[in-house]
Amino acid sequence: MARDNSGSLVGWLVVGAILGGAVALLLAPESGERTRRKLMQGAERGRKGLLESGQELFERGREWYERGRDIAEEAIDMFERGRKIAEKTIDERI
């Protein structure tokens, strides 16, 4: 099964947002008020992006949980059928 790197992507997004904000503060050619407004807008976009990513990861986790539960239930059923077959075979030979 392929590895999912969604968690590390979110981490890199946060690091990039922080570094981008720091660089923007250091190199801003505009007034403080205007720069703060732009930073707030960028932070809001980043917040929305993180929220969407978090919701997507949550939904994907829920799907994996459901899939895992279905697989476990199927394995239990198969084990139970195998146990019954083995008991029947043993009873027939005894």
C-alpha positions in Angstrom: 0.0 0.0 0.0 1.4 3.5 -0.9 2.4 5.8 1.9 0.3 8.9 2.4 2.3 12.0 3.0 -0.6 14.4 3.8 0.6 15.0 7.3 4.1 16.1 6.3 2.6 18.2 3.5 0.5 20.1 6.0 3.7 20.6 8.2 5.6 22.0 5.2 2.7 24.3 4.5 2.8 25.7 8.0 6.6 26.1 7.9 6.3 27.9 4.5 3.6 30.2 5.7 5.7 31.2 8.7 8.9 31.8 6.6 6.9 33.7 4.0 5.5 35.9 6.7 8.9 36.6 8.1 10.4 37.4 4.7 7.4 39.7 3.9 7.9 41.6 7.1 11.6 42.1 6.4 11.3 43.1 2.8 8.0 45.0 2.8 8.2 48.2 0.8 4.7 49.3 1.9 3.5 51.0 5.1 3.0 49.1 8.3 -0.7 49.2 8.1 -0.9 48.0 4.6 1.6 45.3 5.3 -0.3 44.1 8.3 -3.5 44.0 6.2 -1.8 41.9 3.6 -0.3 39.6 6.2 -3.7 39.2 7.8 -5.2 38.3 4.4 -2.4 35.8 3.8 -2.9 34.3 7.3 -6.6 34.0 6.7 -6.0 32.2 3.4 -3.5 29.9 5.1 -6.0 29.2 7.9 -8.7 28.3 5.4 -6.3 26.0 3.6 -5.3 24.3 6.8 -8.9 23.9 7.8 -9.7 22.3 4.4 -6.7 20.1 4.6 -7.6 19.0 8.1 -11.2 18.2 7.1 -9.9 16.2 4.2 -7.5 14.3 6.4 -10.3 13.7 8.9 -12.6 12.3 6.2 -9.8 10.1 4.8 -9.1 8.8 8.2 -12.8 8.0 8.7 -12.8 6.1 5.4 -9.7 4.1 6.4 -11.3 3.3 9.7 -14.5 2.1 8.0 -12.5 0.0 5.5 -10.4 -1.5 8.3 -13.5 -2.4 10.3 -15.0 -4.1 7.2 -11.8 -6.1 6.6 -11.7 -7.1 10.3 -15.3 -8.3 10.2 -14.7 -10.3 7.0 -11.6 -11.9 8.7 -13.7 -12.8 11.7 -16.3 -14.4 9.4 -13.7 -16.3 7.5 -12.1 -17.5 10.7 -15.5 -18.6 12.1 -16.3 -20.5 8.9 -12.8 -22.2 9.0 -13.3 -23.2 12.6 -16.7 -24.7 11.8 -15.2 -26.7 8.9 -12.4 -27.9 11.1 -14.8 -29.0 13.9 -17.0 -30.8 11.4 -13.9 -32.6 9.9 -12.7 -33.6 13.3 -16.1 -34.8 14.3 -16.4 -36.9 11.1 -13.0 -38.6 11.7 -13.7 -39.4 15.3 
